[in-house]
Amino acid sequence: MERHTYLTLLTPEDARTRWFTRIAELNAGPGEEYVPLSRALHRTISRPVEALRSSPAFHGAAMDGIAVRAETTFMASTRAPLRLETGREAFWINTGHPLPEGTNAVIMVENVNTEDEGRTVVIEKAAFPWQHVRKLGEDMVATEIILAPGTRIGPYEIGAMAAAGVMSPPVFRLPEVAVIPSGSEIVPLAEAREEDLRAGRCLPEFNSLVFSALVDEAGGRARTLPVVPDEPAAIAAAIRSAVEDGADLVILNAGSSAGSHDYSADVIREMGELLVHGVAVMPGKPTALGVVRTSGREVPIIGTPGYPVSAIVAMEEFVMPLLALWQKHEAARRESVEVFPCNPLPSRPGMEERIRVKLGRVDGSLYAVPLPRGAGTVTSLSRADGVIRIPRDCEGISAGEAVRAELLRPREQIEGALLAIGSHDNTLELIDSFLRRTHPRFRLTSAHVGSLGGLLALRRRQCHLAGCHLLDEETGVYNQRAVREHLAGEPVLLVRLVEREQGLILMPGNPRGISSFEDLLRRDLRFINRQRGSGTRVLLDYHLARRGISPSRITGYRDEEYTHMSVAAAVLSGRADAGLGVRSAANALGLDFIPVGVEEYDLIIPRRYAEDERMNALFEVVRSDDFRAAVTSMGGYCTDRTGEVVWEYDGN
């Protein structure tokens, strides 16, 4: 099988139009059925629903009191109270009961007095026709259309149909969506063994779980078939089986790219029509769209990329709108807000790009911090607050340039977030967990750009706080000199979060026999570094300078990661033999650790936020015994001064 190239990339809109137009010619779709009202929740109305009866079906009392003929009360007043005989001129009635024949108004019980042991009632104010009466058909009249096609049935719609006597509404049949995972290296999630995953012998298949959840949310019903290998005949057989079992749509995952072992496009072409192969969107470019013919049926099919983020973009662009189209309603629209990127967002012209971001409102503006863009970084989906779309004719967005972002979370969650930008530490995620548990309205959103990057973000007023551990090599004091240099004029508090052990992270058992910084000069060793501007990088350079070691002599010195956990993962994977990081990261992955010193990690907090209710909640968390105990259990931390204001800077 030859390697393909993308000769023509269609925009997502053009690709969607081409596919949808062909699907419309097939007269494809799920059809309709009638379901009991008790099982109609979240189904979609397929044709106009008419009321089978009026509601209410009679003139009924809207208040407790007496039913009267209004015209007989017109003479009543406080000066000339009117007396009515009960059972003949006035009738006691309860809310919801039908009016006695000949009556057309209700007088509230509070406005009625009785005489002659209840045989007579006295009123001092006239009633008007249909006062306090729910008239026949006030809510709905028999034959009136109460729900239109495309209406998603919720609790209120169920109530309306019950009142109208509609016990089995017409709904679109749930679209049957067959999901076919493909790839010779793919194994079902439950069968993925840790030793095989670490050795790269297999990849766990979990895209189908995400696809199924997306399909369910869109009103469809997903069914995942067994994993098929990268063999055209096996892929074709799986597609044929899916269609024969009644699938309205087939999703073929992991074989749509231009690689020599990606057969999706060829199989689609051989089994029917390949309408699109290659879409001008990143991630998601390799998407294939078409129609397959088998067993007397023509069924739409989509070949999605294997990387999770790319695959989900393909789902959002093509599958979700198709399911909405079949059910006569619009796909859910996300709320759009104005945001300001903290960093430049370069982009490749000719491709529409989707960048997932974290958001935080600072001084009235929403700031966006980009998450990793890799098509395989599934955590960029779970951690993201929003998505920025960069048009295909744009080379990117400048830092601070206003741009629209689609929200992935409720606005209330974003408004309640404290945005921390700066150095990474595992305790930041722990703070967020405690905040959500003890103060559900608030959370801590953190972005890791290094200590210096955090101070610069504070200076630009793009965040609420920054994690920092910058060592002054001359005095041995942490953070104070850096704050004076970069935050002049901004009064801040330095709040001690932790004192933590930094050291060399090594493979279990230290098979390379590393014992000191001098060993990093060995040509058979590879080092993994932190990014420039990080406190850990400053600490490394400090130790190298003390020993007279030139960084250029260390293999891997320019190979950078942004978090301690990423450094530990690089060592665990064998990509590097050693890296500098905190003990808790080594402990988390079962790695060896050689301590080189204890450093002070502080939260830099502008004084103007010190009384913010979100910040008060954070202080409460970090000063709690439970939080300190949880930090201590991670290893490599001292919490004796956790939560203490260790220095106040007045800005001068």
N, C-alpha and C positions, 0 to 999 in steps of 0.2 A: 504494500500500500504506500503510495507516494505521499510526501508531506504537502499539505495544502498551503496556499497563501490567500490572504483576504484581498481580492482585487477591488471590490467595491464594498465600502462600509456605508450602510444606511443609518440615518439618524434613528433614534428610538421611535419617533413619531412616524416616520416613513415606513419603518419595518413593521410597526404595529398596524398601520393602515393596510399594508400589503397582505399581511396575514389575516386580519379580520375580514377584509373584503373577500378573500378566498373562502374563509370559513362560512361567511354568510351565503355563498353560493351552494354550500353543501346542505343547507337547511339543517345544520347540526345543532345540537343543544340537548339539554336534559329532558325536555318534555315537562308534563305536569302530572299532579296527582292530588287526591283529597286526603287530608290527614285529620284525625280527631283533634279537637281544640286542645285537649290535654297534652298533645305532643307537637303543637304548632309553634312553640317558642323558638325564635330566631330563624324560622323558615320565611320564605319570600312569596308574597301574593302574586299569582300568575295571571289573574284576570279580575276585572272589577267585582268587588264583593258588595252585594245589595242586602239591605236589611230585610229580613223575612217577617219582621213585625215592628210595629211602632214602639218606641220607648219614650216615656211610659205608655202603656197601652190603654190608659184611662186617665181622667182628671183626678189627681191625687193631692192630698194635703202636704204642704211643705213645712207646716208647723203643727204643734199640738194646740188645740183650742176648740172653737166651735165653727161648724160649717153653716153658712147662711146664704140667702140670696141677697147680694149686695144692695139691690134696689130698695129692699125693705128697711135698710139701715140709714138712709140718707138724712133722716131727720135727727139722728142721735147727736148729742153734744153734752158738754159738761153741765150746761145750764138746764138741758132737757134730756136727761138720760132716757134711753129706750129700753123697754122691757120686752123680752121675747120668750115665748113658751118653748121649753125644751121638748124635743121630740116632734114638734110641728113646725116651728119657725127657726129653731136653732138645734144643731145636732153636735154632740160632743164627738171629737174625732182625734185620732193620733196621726203623727207624721207618717206619710206613705200610704195611708189608707185611701180608698176611692171616695170621692165626694158623693153624698146622698143625692138622689135625683132631685132636680130643681134648685140645687145650690151652686154657687159660682164663686165663693170667696171663703177665706178662713180668717177668723179673728183670734189672735194669740191668746192663750189661756191667761197670760199676765194682765191682759186688758179686759177680763171678764169677771164680774161679780155675780154671786148667786143669791137668790131669795126663795122663800117658801120651800125650804129644805131641798133646793135644787130644781124645783119645778119651773123656776123662772131664772133667766139670766139677764143681767143688766150691763149695757155697754154705753160708753160716753163719747164714742167717736165712730163716725160712719166708716164702713168698708167700701172699697171700690172693686169693680168686677175683676176677678181673677187674682185678687190679692192673696199672697201666700199659697198659691196653687201651682203645682207642676202640671201643665196642660198636656193632654194627649199629644204624642209626637214632638214634645218640646226638645228632646234629645235627638231623635231620629224618627223618620216616617217610613213605614213599610215601602219597599222598592227603591228607597233612596240609596245611592252609592256611598258607602261609608269608608271603604279602603280602595286605593288605586293599585294597579299592577306595579310591582317593584317595591312595594312597602315591606320593610323587614319587620316581622311580627315581634313585638315586645309585650310586656305585661299589660300595657294600656290598650293595645290593639286587641289582645285576648278579651279584655273586659268589654270593649265595644262590640265585638262579635258575639259574645255571650248575651249581651243585652239585646242584640238584634236577632237572636235565635239561630245564628250561623254556627252549627256545631262541628262541621267538617269543611273548613275553608279550602279553596283551590290554591295550591302552592306549586312552585317549580320543583320538580324532582331534584334532589341533591345531585349536582354534577359528579359523576364518577371519574375520579382522577387516578390513573395508575402511575406510580412512581417506580422507575426502573433504575437502580444504582448499577453502574458499570465500572469495570476496572479490574484487571487481574491482581492488582496489589490491594484491593479493597476487601475487608472482611466485616461481617456484621459486628456491631458495637459490642454485643455480649460475648463475642468469641475472640475479641482482640486481647492477646496476652501481653503483659507488660514487657517481657523480655524481647518479644518480636517487635513491639513498637519501638523500643530503644535501639534495636539493631537495624531498624529501617526495613524490616522484612515485610511489613504490612502497614496499612493505614486504616483506622477505624471509620466505618461508614455511619455518619450521623446526619448528613444533609437531609435524608428522607424524613427524619423526625421534625426538622425545621419546616420542610415542605408541607408535611401533613398538618402541622399547626397553622401555617399560613392558609392552606386550603380550607381547613375547618373554620378559621376566622372569616373567610370570604364566602362561607355558605356552601362549601363543597364537601365531598367525602373522599378522603384519600385512602389508597390501598397500596402498600409497598410490596413489590415482588422481590424474590431472592436476587442477590447480587449476581450479575452475569460477567464473565471474563471479557477481555478485549478481543473478541472474535466476532467478525461480521455475522456469521451464521447464528451464533448464540444470541446476539443482540436482536437480529431479525426474528428469531423464534420467540423471544421475550415480548417483543412488540406485538407479534401475531397473537400470542396468548392473552395479552392485555386487552386487545380489541375484541377478541372472541368472548371474553368475559364481561363485555359490556362497557368498557371504558369510553367516556365521552372525550377525554383528553389524555394524552400520554406525555409524561415528563421523563426524558432520558437524561440521566445525570452523569457527568464526569467524562464525556467523550466527545465534546464539540469543538475542541481547539484545533490548531493547525499541526499538531504533532503527528508523527508517522504512525502512531498506534491509536489515534482517535478516529473511530470509524462511524460516528453518529451521522455526520453529514452524508457520507456515501450510502449508508443503509437507508436513510430517509429518501434520498434521491432514487435508489433502486426500488423502494417499496411504494413510491408515489411521486410527490413533488417537493423539491427543496426550494423554498421561496426566498429564504434569507439565510446567509451564513456570514456573520460578521456585522456587528452593530457598533456605531461610533460612540461608545460610552465606556468609561473606565471607573471601576471594574465592570466586567460583563461583556467585553468585546467578542468572545468566541461564540456567542449564542447562535443557535441554528433554529429556524422556524420552517415548518412544512406541513404536509398532509400525507398520511399513509393510507393505502388501499389494501384491504385484506378481508376475507370472509364476507364479501359483499358489502362492506362498510367503508366509508371514507371518514377518517378521524384526524383532527389536528394533533400535531406533535411538536414539542419543543425540546431541543437539545441544549442543556444548560452546562456551563463550565463546572469543573470539579471543585475549584476553590470556593469555600463557603460564601465569602462576601460577593464574589462574582455571581455565584449561583443565585443568591438572594436578590441581587439587583435584577437579574433576568426574571425572577419570579415577580418582583414588584412592577416591572415594566410591561410584562406580557401576560402572565398567568392571572394575576389578580384583576386586571382590567377585563380579561376575557370572561372570567367567572361573573363579574359584575354585569357585563354586557348580556350574558345569557339570562341573567335574572332581572333584567330591565331596571337596573339602578346604577348609579355612579360608584366607582371605587372610592373608598374612604379617602378623604382629603386631609392632609396634615395641616395644622395651623402653621402659618408662616410669620416670622418675626425678623426685625432688623437686628443684626449683630455686627460686631467689630472684631475681626481676627487679631489675635495677639501677635501672630507671626505671619510673614509672607506666605501665600499659598500659590506657588508656581504651578503651572499646568501646561499640558502639551496641546498646542493648537491642533484643531481638527478632531479632537475627541472631547465629548462632554464628560466631565469628571464629577464624581460624587465623593465628597470628603466628609467623613464623620467627625463630629466635634463634641467637646465638653463645653458647657455653658455656665456662666455665672453672672449675676447682675451686680455691678460695682458702680456706685455713685450714679445710679439711674440708667446705665447703659449695660447691654448684654455683651459680654466678651466671649469669644470663641477660641478654644485651644484645640488644634487639630490632633486627632488620634492617628496611629500608624495607618498608612494607606494600603498595606499589603493585602492582596486578594485572599490570602489565607488567614488573616488575623481576625478570627471570629470574635475575639473579645472587643474589637473595635465596634461591633454591633451591640453587644450587651452593655458596654460602658458608655455608649454615645448618648448625648442628650438631643442632638440634632444633626441635620445633613445640609451641607452647603453644595449647591449645584453650580459648577463653573461651566459657562457656555463653551461650545466647541470652537468659537472664533476668538476666544480669550486666552491670553498667555498666563493668566493667573490673577490673583487679587493681592493688593498690597496690604501690609500690616496697618490696621487702623482704618481701612477703607470699608464703608458701610456696605453690607451685602445681606441678602435674605437667607434665612435658614429655616428648614422645615423641622418642627419639633417632633421628637420621638417619644417624649415624656409629657405628662400633664404640666401645664405652666406652673401650677402650684409647687411642684417638686423643684423646678428650676429656680423659682423665686426664693425658696427656702434653703438654697445651697450656699455654703461658704466655698469660695474658689481659692484653692491653695496652689500656687505655682512655685516650683523651686526644686530643692534636692529631694530625692526619693528616700523614703524609709518605710519599712513594712508596718510600722506603727500607725501610719496615716490611714491605711485601710482598716486598721483596728478601731481608730477613732470614728470612722464613718459607720462601722458596724454598731458601736456603742451609741452613737448619736441616733441612728434610726430606731434603735430599740428603746431608748429612754426618752427621746424627743422626736416622735415620728414626723413632725413637720419639717425637720432640718436634716441636712446631710453635709458631708464634706466631699467636695469634688476636687481631686488633685491631679495635676499635670506635672510631669517630671522633665524639667529642662536644666537641672543643675542649680547649685546655690546662686551663682552669679546671675543666671537667667531669672531666678525668682526675685532678686533684688531689683533688677532692671524692670521687671513687670510691676513691682510695687511702686517704683519711681514713676512709671507711666500710668499708675492708678488703674491697673488692669486686673488686680486680684485683691483679696481681702487679707491674705497672709502668705508668708513664704517660709519654707523649711530651709535652714541654712547651717552649714558647718565649715565655714571658711577660716582656716588657720592663718594667723599672723606669724610668719616665720621668724620675725625679729623678737616678738614678745612672748610667743607661745599662747596668746589669748585668742579665743575663737570669736569671730563674727563682729566684734566691736569696730575694728578698723574698717572692715568692708562696709558696715552700715554708715560710718562717717563719710566714706568716700563716695558712696552711691546714693545715699538718702539724705543728703544735706538739705535742711529746711523741712524735713518731714519727721515730726516727733513719733517715736515708735517705742514699743515695749519688746524686750527680749524675754520670751517665756521658755524656760527649759522644758524640753519634751523628754529627752533621754540623754544619758551618757552611754555610749556604745563602743563595743570593741570593733576595731577595724583590723583586718589581717589578710593574709594570703589564703585564698580559697583553692583547694587542691582536690584531686581525685581521691576517692576513698582508699585509705592505706598508703597514700602518697607514693605511688609506684615510681615516680620520676626522681624521688629522693631530693626534693626541694626543701631547703631549710632557711634561706635568706634571700634578700634582694639581689645579692651578688649572683645567685644561681640563675637569675633571669637573663644573664648575659650568655648562657649556654646556647649554642646554635641549634641544639636538638629540642629546645623548648619554645613554646609559643605562648605569648601573654595576651590577655584580653583586658582592655582599658576602659575607663569611663570617659564620657565626653568632656571636651574642654569647657571650663567654667564650673565644673562640678567640684564639690569639696573633696571628694575622694581623689580626683585627679590632682588637686593642689597638694593633698597629703602625700601622694605617690611622688610627685616632683620634689617635694621637701625631703623625703627620705633618700631619693636618688642623688640630690645635690649634696646632702651630708656625706654621702659615700663616694662622691666624685664620679658617679655613673652617668654617662651621656644617654639620654632617652633613645637616640638614634641607633644605639647598639642593641636595643631590646626588640626582638622579633615580635611583632604584634602590637607595639606601642600605639600605632595609629588605628588599630582596630577597636572601634568604640561601641559601647552600649550605654543605655540611658537609665538603667535601674540595677540595683544590687542583685535582684532575682535573675535578670538577664545575664549578668556576669556569671552567676552560679550555674545557670542553665548552659552557658557556653562551655564551662569546664565539665559539667556532667556529660554533655554530648560528645566530648573529645575534640571539639573545635579549638579549645585552648587547654594548656596544661595548668595555667594558674591565672588568677585575677585578684585584684584588691577589692574587698567588700566587707560587709558586716557579718558577724558570726551568725546572726539569726537567718541570713540567707543560706549560709553553708549548712546550718542545722536543718533547715526546711527540706533540703534536697539530699541529706545524708552525706555531705562532703566533709573532707578534712579541713582543718583551719589552723593556721599559725598566727597568733596575735602579734601585732606590731605596735599597738597603742590604743588608748582610750580617748575618744573625742567627744566634744560637746555639740549636740544637735539641738538647735533652738528654733522656735517659731517666732518670726519677725512680724509683729502686728502693729499697724498704724494706730496711734492713740485714738483717732476718730472712730475706730471700730470697736474700741474696748468695751463700750456699753451696749453694743448691738445685741439683741436678744439671741441671735444665732451664736455669737461669740461667747456670750455668757453660758449658753448650753455646752459649748466646746470646753470652756474652763471647768465646768462641773464634771464633765466626762473625764478629762485628763487628771483631775485632782481626786478622783474616786479611788477607793481601795480596790474595787473590782478591776478597773482598768490597769492599775499598777501590777496587780497580780497576773493579769493576762500578758502584759508586756514581759514581766520577769520570766514567765514560763516559756517564752520564745528563745531565751538564752542569749547571752552576750550584752545584756542591758543592765544599767543601774538606774533605779527610779527614785533615789533618795530626794532629788530636787525637782522631780517631775511636777509641772504646773506652777512652779515658782517664777515670779518675775525677777530675773537675775540682773537686769540692767534696764534703766530708763534713759532714753536718748531724747533730748529736748530739741533736736534739729540743728543745734549750733556746734 
